[in-house]
């Protein structure tokens, strides 16, 4: 039995499904920056299908974007009950926890995600950004190096260059005696 069935989730989309249409409309409002309309649409989806993972996650993202961090956290935790393996929801939870000024929990969230999915670029990037804000420069450099390594391994080396340059700049300014190569 799949995890989704264990937690009572239903498929997100079915042909001719009213819920799929409602979700598509909510997503369109979200992309247009119409957060109130998007949130209303996601709530309609959840009223019809309470364990709709995508609606839970996107409502959480919209709540975060609107500054409603506690609501976003609650929704992401609920989404992770529906799909505990979702890397995107775990990463979003880290962002929300950081916004709630709970950096240790956010770092634990990113670290747990990286342990499960070492090549998840956004977890390394968000971890590095948070560590930089916390002035934990050596750890931030390691995270940025890991982002660059992951991007290179994914054939996206061009995207890695600015992060590599940022890592070098942090080393030069804050860690002049740090080695230039980091273990991955």
C-alpha positions, 0 to 999 in steps of 0.5 A: 500500500502506498504512503498516500493511501496510508494517510488517506490521500486521494489523487491530485488530478483526474480527467474531468475532475472539478477539483483539478479545475479548481486547483488549476484556477488557484494556481493561475491566480497564484502565478499572477500574484493574486494571493487572496484569490489563490488562497480561496481556490486552494481552500475550495480544493481542500474542502472537497479533498482535505488531503490534496497534497498540492493544494496544501503545499501551494496554500502554504507557499501562498501563506508564506508569500503573504507573511502568514508564516505560522499558517504556512508552517501548519499547512506544510506539516499537514502536507508532510503527513500526506507525503512524508517524502516530499523534498519540496515540502521539506525545503519549504518548511525550512524556509518558513521556519527561518522566517519564523526566526527558528534557525536551528529548526530550519537547519535541522530541516535542511540537514534532514532533507540533504541526508535523504536527498543529497543532490537537492540543490535548493536545500543546500542553497537555502542552508547556505543563505541561512548560515550566511545570515547567522554569520556562520561563514565556514558552514555557509561556504561548504553549503555553497560549494555543495550547491556548485558541486550538485549543479555541476553534477547535473550538467548545470555548471554555468549556474554554479559559477556565481555561487562558486564566486560568492563562496570565494568572496566569503572565503577571502573576506571572512575566512582568509586561511580556509582551504579552497577545496571542500569535501563533499 
